[in-house]
Amino acid sequence: MSVVVVQHEPGEGPYAIAAALESAGLRPRLCRVWAGDPVPTSLIGVDALVVMGGPRSAYSDNGFPTRDAELALLRAALAADVPVLGVCLGAQLLAVAAGGVARPGSGAQIGWGGISLSASADADPLFTDLPEQLTVLHWHGDTMDLPDRAVLLASCDRYPVQAFRVNGSAWGLQFHLEVESAAVDAFTTAFPEEAASAPGLRLDTPGSLAALAPHRDRVLGRFATLVAARSGRTATRAFFTPRADAWEDRFAHQAPAYAAAVARMGLKPGQTALDLGCGTGRALPALRAEVHDNGSVLGIDVTQAMLNAATRTGRTGPAHLLLADCHRLPLPSRAAHGIFSAGLLDHLPNPGAALREWARVAAADATLAIFHPSGRAERAARHGRPVSPADPLARPNLEPELRTAGWQLTEYEDAEGHFLALAVLAP
């Protein structure tokens, strides 16, 4: 698992952020724009994005050639719900990417100073249970106005925006929570005139760092833990979000194959059917036709952009759409009579856990359909590789996995034009 860290200056590295990420099994991957490293254009394979500080301005391209590329990457991360941590300049860029405004402040704020946590911090995944007052390192002269969707987490009198969250997984910190003693030394060496404006800076550093460290490590550790725990979902969202708008146009011709697979499930009027990993919802009309108007159909996907595309395609008519992880379904036990899943199981980080969760929500007479509109050999050839014996959908792999999860395989078809495995709950 890797985390892209955009670093604008040699001395403004991730410091304690890197330590927290590594402790959680994550690998910081430095993008040293100061040394000419290109800003990534894709978040594929990226579990989180960290954007550090620097002496540039988030509101101007002047002397900041990577600004537009960084804003584009931050917007992509927000759209795909890829976790983000922005520090100082990185926080200002995050605010702009989210629809806010960065602007010059009322003068430089440099040195150790207090911030006050807002009431919203009590419910924040990173800032909950922290003291209401913290002494942190300030080193900035710009500020920002937050968009309406941002939640203010910390402030101070001179600069009211000190910490905020956008959506559920992107945080901006105007102050430098990442600092260790080496970071303070690097800052004062790189910017001696600014450091001189805070004469007590070096003298205050040992005590201020000692007081801040446990809270710093708690916040950054929580961020790293969140990134690691969401890695599988992040990978899925990062892949599908930029493809969602064109997905239906590319694959609408497959709808008859989906309908044929749904017809094999033996659903009855009045029953409840799930489409797990529904994407743009090609199976939803067929599921509705099987359970009739008095039944229930629920399309579930982990990528909001896919559900948005399903809505635009009119799939909210035959079904309710739900943003959820198919490993942890927000449904009661024994709720579903039919579970349809197309092109999902072999892409999940833990197929066995998913199958057990699907068995939990399945009624006693439920049918599970694992479908793909292409056979295994056809898909392998399309990707220029042979069929792998480790393929989770190969019968010697799939059947015992199903059995362990509580399912009994009843039909298995790996044909040239489709793949379909049907299973029922084992007696």
C-alpha positions in Angstrom: 0.0 0.0 0.0 1.4 3.4 -1.0 0.7 7.0 -0.2 1.7 9.8 -2.5 3.3 12.7 -0.6 3.6 15.9 -2.7 6.6 17.8 -1.2 7.2 21.4 -2.4 10.5 22.1 -0.5 13.5 20.0 0.5 13.0 20.7 4.2 9.2 20.5 4.3 8.9 16.7 4.3 6.3 14.5 5.9 8.3 13.9 9.2 5.8 12.4 11.7 3.3 11.8 9.0 5.7 9.4 7.3 6.4 7.6 10.6 2.6 7.1 11.2 2.1 5.8 7.7 5.0 3.4 8.0 3.7 2.1 11.4 0.4 1.2 9.7 2.1 -0.7 6.9 1.9 2.1 4.3 4.7 3.2 2.1 5.1 7.0 1.6 6.0 7.7 -2.0 7.6 11.1 -2.3 6.7 13.3 -5.2 9.4 16.0 -4.9 8.1 18.7 -7.2 10.9 20.9 -6.0 13.3 18.5 -7.8 11.2 18.2 -10.9 9.2 15.1 -10.1 5.9 15.1 -12.1 2.7 15.2 -10.2 0.8 11.9 -10.8 -2.1 12.1 -13.2 -3.9 9.1 -11.8 -4.8 7.7 -8.3 -4.7 4.1 -9.5 -2.6 2.2 -6.9 -2.7 5.1 -4.5 -4.2 4.6 -1.0 -4.0 8.2 0.1 -2.7 11.6 -0.9 -0.7 13.9 1.3 0.1 17.4 0.2 2.8 19.3 2.2 3.5 23.0 2.7 5.7 25.5 1.0 6.3 29.2 0.3 4.0 29.3 -2.8 0.4 30.6 -3.0 -2.5 28.3 -3.6 -4.3 31.2 -5.4 -1.6 31.9 -8.0 0.3 30.1 -10.7 3.2 32.6 -10.3 6.2 30.5 -9.4 4.0 27.5 -8.9 4.1 25.5 -12.1 2.5 22.3 -10.6 -0.5 24.1 -9.0 -3.0 23.1 -11.6 -1.8 19.5 -11.6 -2.0 19.3 -7.8 -5.5 20.8 -7.8 -6.6 18.3 -10.5 -5.2 15.4 -8.3 -6.9 16.7 -5.2 -10.2 17.1 -7.1 -9.8 13.5 -8.3 -9.2 12.3 -4.8 -12.3 14.1 -3.5 -14.4 12.6 -6.2 -13.2 9.1 -5.6 -13.1 9.5 -1.8 -9.4 8.8 -1.6 -8.1 9.9 1.8 -6.3 13.2 1.8 -4.2 15.1 4.3 -3.2 18.7 3.3 -0.7 20.7 5.4 -0.4 24.5 5.2 -0.1 25.1 1.5 -1.6 21.6 1.0 -4.6 22.6 3.1 -5.2 25.8 1.1 -5.0 23.8 -2.1 -7.5 21.3 -0.7 -9.9 24.1 0.1 -9.6 25.4 -3.4 -10.1 22.0 -4.9 -13.2 21.5 -2.8 -14.7 24.8 -4.1 -13.3 27.3 -1.5 -11.0 30.2 -1.9 -7.4 30.8 -0.9 -6.2 34.3 -0.4 -3.5 36.4 1.3 -3.9 36.7 5.1 -3.4 39.6 7.5 0.3 39.0 7.9 2.7 36.2 8.7 1.7 33.9 11.6 5.0 32.2 12.6 5.9 30.4 15.8 4.2 28.4 18.5 0.6 29.4 19.2 -2.7 28.2 20.4 -5.7 26.8 18.5 -9.2 26.0 19.7 -11.0 22.9 18.6 -14.6 23.4 17.5 -17.6 21.4 18.7 -17.5 19.5 15.4 -14.1 18.0 16.4 -15.7 15.8 19.0 -17.3 13.7 16.2 -14.4 13.8 13.8 -12.5 10.6 13.1 -9.1 12.2 13.7 -9.7 15.0 16.2 -12.1 13.4 18.7 -11.0 13.2 22.3 -8.3 15.9 21.8 -8.0 18.8 24.3 -10.0 21.8 23.4 -6.8 23.9 23.3 -3.6 22.9 21.6 -0.3 24.7 21.0 0.9 24.1 17.5 3.5 25.5 15.1 2.3 28.2 12.7 4.3 29.2 9.6 2.1 30.9 7.0 0.9 34.2 5.6 -2.0 33.0 3.5 -5.4 31.8 4.5 -8.6 30.3 3.0 -12.4 30.5 2.9 -14.0 27.1 3.1 -16.7 25.8 0.9 -20.1 25.1 2.4 -19.5 21.3 2.5 -16.4 21.6 4.7 -16.5 21.2 8.4 -14.4 23.5 10.5 -12.4 21.6 13.2 -10.1 24.2 14.7 -9.5 27.9 14.7 -7.6 30.8 16.3 -8.3 34.5 16.5 -6.0 35.7 13.8 -6.7 32.9 11.3 -10.1 31.3 11.9 -9.5 28.4 9.6 -6.9 26.1 11.2 -8.2 22.6 10.5 -11.1 21.3 8.5 -12.6 18.2 6.9 -14.1 17.8 3.5 -16.5 14.9 3.0 -15.6 11.9 5.1 -11.9 11.5 4.4 -10.1 14.7 3.5 -8.5 16.9 6.1 -6.7 20.2 5.8 -4.3 21.5 8.5 -3.2 25.2 8.3 -0.6 24.5 11.1 2.3 22.1 11.0 1.2 19.1 13.0 3.8 16.9 11.4 6.8 18.7 13.0 9.6 17.1 15.0 12.7 18.8 16.2 14.4 18.2 12.8 11.5 19.8 11.1 11.8 23.0 13.2 15.5 23.1 12.5 14.9 22.7 8.7 12.2 25.5 8.7 14.4 28.0 10.6 17.4 27.2 8.4 15.4 27.5 5.1 13.6 30.7 6.2 15.8 32.6 8.6 14.2 36.0 8.2 10.8 34.5 9.0 12.2 32.6 12.0 13.7 35.8 13.3 10.2 37.3 13.5 9.4 34.8 16.2 12.3 35.3 18.6 11.1 32.7 21.1 10.7 30.0 18.5 13.8 27.9 19.3 13.5 28.3 23.0 9.9 27.3 23.0 10.3 24.3 20.7 11.4 21.5 23.1 8.6 22.1 25.6 6.0 22.8 22.9 7.0 19.6 21.0 6.8 17.5 24.1 3.3 18.7 24.9 2.1 18.4 21.3 3.7 15.0 20.4 1.1 12.6 22.0 -1.8 14.5 20.3 0.1 14.7 17.0 0.8 11.0 17.1 -2.8 10.2 17.9 -4.2 12.3 15.0 -1.7 11.1 12.5 -2.0 7.5 13.6 -5.7 7.7 13.2 -5.3 9.0 9.7 -2.9 6.2 8.8 -5.2 3.5 10.3 -8.1 4.9 8.3 -6.1 4.8 5.1 -4.9 1.2 5.7 -8.4 0.0 6.7 -10.0 1.5 3.5 -7.3 0.4 1.1 -9.5 -2.1 -0.8 -12.4 0.3 -1.2 -10.0 3.1 -2.1 -8.5 1.1 -4.9 -11.9 0.3 -6.3 -13.1 3.9 -6.1 -9.9 5.2 -7.6 -10.3 2.9 -10.6 -14.0 3.3 -11.3 -14.7 6.9 -10.5 -13.0 8.4 -13.6 -14.6 5.7 -15.8 -18.1 6.0 -14.4 -19.5 8.6 -16.8 -18.6 6.4 -19.9 -19.4 3.0 -18.3 -23.0 2.7 -19.5 -22.2 3.7 -23.1 -19.4 1.1 -23.2 -21.4 -1.8 -21.8 -25.1 -1.1 -22.4 -25.1 -3.8 -25.1 -24.6 -6.4 -22.3 -28.0 -5.8 -20.8 -29.6 -8.9 -22.4 -26.9 -11.2 -21.1 -27.5 -9.8 -17.6 -31.2 -10.4 -18.0 -30.6 -14.0 -19.1 -28.5 -14.6 -16.0 -31.1 -13.0 -13.7 -33.7 -15.3 -15.2 -31.7 -18.3 -14.0 -32.0 -17.3 -10.4 -35.6 -18.5 -9.9 -36.8 -15.3 -8.1 -40.4 -15.0 -7.3 -42.9 -12.1 -7.1 -42.7 -10.2 -3.7 -39.1 -11.3 -2.9 -36.1 -9.1 -2.2 -33.2 -9.1 -4.6 -29.7 -7.5 -4.2 -27.3 -6.5 -6.9 -23.9 -6.3 -5.3 -21.4 -4.1 -7.1 -24.2 -2.9 -9.2 -22.2 -0.3 -11.1 -24.5 1.5 -13.5 -27.2 -1.0 -12.7 -27.6 -3.1 -15.9 -29.1 -6.0 -13.9 -31.6 -3.9 -11.9 -34.5 -3.8 -14.5 -34.3 -7.6 -14.9 -34.3 -8.1 -11.1 -37.4 -5.8 -10.8 -39.2 -7.8 -13.6 -38.6 -11.0 -11.6 -39.8 -9.8 -8.2 -42.6 -7.6 -9.7 -43.9 -4.4 -8.2 -44.5 -6.0 -4.8 -40.9 -7.1 -4.4 -37.8 -5.1 -3.4 -34.6 -4.5 -5.4 -31.5 -2.9 -3.9 -28.4 -1.9 -6.0 -25.3 -1.6 -3.8 -21.9 -0.2 -4.9 -18.9 1.2 -3.1 -18.3 3.9 -5.8 -20.5 7.0 -5.6 -19.7 8.0 -9.1 -21.2 4.6 -10.4 -24.4 5.2 -8.4 -24.6 8.7 -9.9 -24.3 7.2 -13.4 -27.0 4.6 -12.5 -29.3 7.5 -11.4 -28.7 9.4 -14.7 -29.5 6.2 -16.6 -32.9 6.0 -14.8 -32.1 2.9 -12.7 -33.6 4.5 -9.6 -37.0 3.5 -11.1 -36.6 -0.3 -10.7 -34.4 -0.2 -7.6 -33.1 1.7 -4.5 -29.4 2.5 -4.7 -27.1 2.3 -1.7 -23.5 3.3 -1.2 -22.0 0.5 0.9 -19.1 -2.0 1.2 -20.1 -5.4 0.0 -18.0 -6.9 2.8 -20.2 -5.1 5.4 -23.7 -4.8 4.2 -26.0 -2.5 6.2 -28.8 -5.1 6.1 -30.4 -7.4 8.6 -29.7 -11.1 8.5 -31.9 -13.3 6.2 -33.1 -10.2 4.3 -32.5 -11.2 0.7 -34.0 -14.0 -1.5 -31.6 -13.4 -4.4 -28.1 -12.0 -4.6 -26.7 -11.1 -8.0 -23.1 -10.1 -8.4 -21.4 -9.3 -11.7 -17.7 -8.9 -12.1 -17.1 -8.3 -8.4 -16.0 -11.3 -6.5 -12.6 -11.8 -8.2 -11.8 -8.1 -7.6 -12.5 -8.1 -3.9 -9.6 -8.0 -1.4 -11.2 -10.8 0.7 -13.6 -12.9 -1.4 -14.1 -15.4 1.4 -15.2 -12.7 3.9 -17.6 -11.2 1.3 -19.2 -14.6 0.6 -19.7 -15.1 4.4 -21.3 -11.7 4.6 -23.6 -12.5 1.7 -24.6 -15.7 3.4 -25.5 -13.7 6.5 -28.0 -11.6 4.7 -29.4 -14.4 2.6 -32.8 -16.0 3.4 -33.0 -19.8 3.7 -34.1 -20.3 0.1 -31.8 -17.6 -1.4 -29.9 -18.0 -4.6 -26.5 -16.4 -5.3 -25.6 -15.7 -8.9 -21.9 -14.9 -9.7 -21.9 -13.6 -13.3 -19.7 -12.1 -15.9 -20.7 -11.3 -19.5 -17.4 -12.9 -20.7 -16.0 -16.4 -20.0 -12.7 -16.7 -18.1 -10.7 -17.6 -21.2 -12.2 -14.7 -23.2 -11.3 -12.2 -20.4 -7.8 -13.6 -20.0 -7.2 -13.3 -23.8 -8.5 -9.7 -23.8 -5.9 -8.8 -21.2 -3.2 -10.7 -23.1 -2.5 -13.4 -20.5 -3.4 -17.1 -20.1 -6.1 -18.3 -17.7 -4.6 -18.4 -14.3 -5.0 -21.5 -12.1 -5.2 -19.0 -9.2 -8.3 -17.3 -10.6 -10.9 -17.1 -7.8 -13.6 -18.0 -10.3 -11.9 -21.3 -11.3 -14.1 -24.1 -10.1 -11.4 -25.7 -7.9 -11.0 -22.4 -6.1 -14.6 -21.1 -6.1 -16.4 -24.2 -5.0 -14.5 -24.7 -1.7 -14.6 -21.0 -1.0 -18.4 -21.0 -1.4 -18.6 -24.1 0.8 -16.6 -22.6 3.6 -18.8 -19.5 3.5 -22.0 -21.6 3.8 -23.0 -21.8 0.1 -23.5 -24.9 -2.1 -22.6 -24.6 -5.7 -25.5 -25.9 -7.9 -24.5 -24.8 -11.4 -21.2 -23.7 -13.0 -20.9 -22.4 -16.5 -17.7 -21.0 -18.0 -18.7 -20.5 -21.6 -17.3 -18.5 -24.4 -20.0 -15.8 -24.1 -20.5 -15.7 -20.3 -19.6 -17.0 -16.9 -22.3 -18.0 -14.4 -22.1 -19.8 -11.1 -25.3 -20.4 -9.1 -25.3 -21.4 -5.4 -27.8 -21.8 -2.6 -27.3 -21.8 1.1 -26.0 -25.1 2.3 -28.6 -27.1 4.4 
